[in-house]
Amino acid sequence: MNKFILLAAFLIAFTTSHAQNPEQILKTSYSKCLSINNGYYDLHMRMKFMDLKDTSWDGEEKFFFNKLKNDSVYSIAFNCELFSDGHYIRNKLYTGNEFVTFSKTDSTAAIMLKSKWINKLMDLSHNDKISFFNPFIRKDCYPLPQASDYTDGKHFFSFIGKEVVHDTNCLHVQMIDYPKFDSSEIGHTIKEKTDYWINSKDMLPVKYAIQSTILQYGDTLSEYISLTLKEYHLNNVKNLAQLQLSAIPSYCRLSDYTETKRIELLLKGTSVPAWASISPEGKPVSLSDYTGKFVLIDFFYKSCYPCMQAIPALESFHQKYKNQGLQVIGIDPVDSLNEDTKHFISKAGITYPVVIDEKGEIPKKYDVSEYPTFYLIGKDGKVLFAAAGFDKSVEGKLEELIKSNL
């Protein structure tokens, strides 16, 4: 009798240990996700971005999908109904040949043919895929671990416990990744934590959350995304009408997509508009304060990565040419006038004047639609050079013009 008790205890311990092996749980879930071909899910999203302290965005998707072979844009046909904070926004439909945005609340519908708008669709898909429940959709089942993650020595796995998500019994597993440090990066991810909640019945993920800890100018910032399935039905979609153009309500008038005309920056030789705002210390600042000076304006904000890449070059220009008549000015129309902004300016090593334009009026006057945007202004108050975006060619052009006009 005692032998049977001991054997039963051993089997229970072995089964429990196996069930709580985090790597085995994730590998099994990965295998299950590979078998998914089509389905429907109702998804709740919560996202907090790096530039927001305590504010998150909530959204919902009702999502029909069918995997496509050899599709270069989305890899799935889908019909996605989008909600934000509980309010219906619009539908996005991709058939494999057409991409349509339409609204069930009015008659608007814009269609893009893949054959005509392939490059634009590639850009759209890059942003859209962030909100998809990717383990069901992507070929690599991201963010479930890949084979190399188990052996590279950078990823660490742990079993957190058994938990309930939307009345579903789940196994909560965690993976932590410590990326290799790159000193050349302005913002470096020092830790990425991914939590998975795996349905203990079918071993499919029903929730995952990714939290990134980022080191920027000596400060640690964080951002996260959490996606939770409220409902799902897989590999049982018999009628694919939801994924065809016929799914668009008959009262919606289909019109060809027209690209929004890009706003052009002020032309060379244009007299620049006057402006007045305040410094991080709350003091009034205006363009007229620099009348007769050679001025380089940088439109930026603190969570814009290309903007951060430009700051060392701008600070270098300021230090090298300030005594020869150059005035560098940073204009931030996104961030608020508070201690966080002042702290950022100090940590970033910015010693040239910065203007906090909380009303966002100055960029409108200068036709700014991208960040960073630079204006080099002559002593006569006219544009010498304007550029959106930052790379080595822009840096070189700015320095060349600064030297030749001082």
Secondary structure, 3 states (H helix, E strand, C coil): CHHHHHHHHHHHHHHHHHHCCHHHHHHHHHHHHHCCCEEEEEEEEEEECCCCCCCCEEEEEEEEEEECCCCCCCCEEEEEEEEECCEEEEEEEECCCEEEEECCCCCEEEEEEHHHHHHHHHHHHHHHCCCCCHHHCCCCCCCCCCHHHHCCCCEEEEEEEEEEECCEEEEEEEEEECCCCCCCCCEEEEEEEEEEEEECCCCCEEEEEEEEEEEECCEEEEEEEEEEEEEEEECCCCCHHHHCHHHCCCCCEEEECCCCCCCCCCCCCCECCCCEEECCCCCEEEHHHHCCCEEEEEECCCCCHHHHHHHHHHHHHHHHHHHHCEEEEEEECCCCCCHHHHHHHHHCCCCCCEEECCCCHHHHHCCCCCCCEEEEECCCCEEEEEEECCCHHHHHHHHHHHHHHC
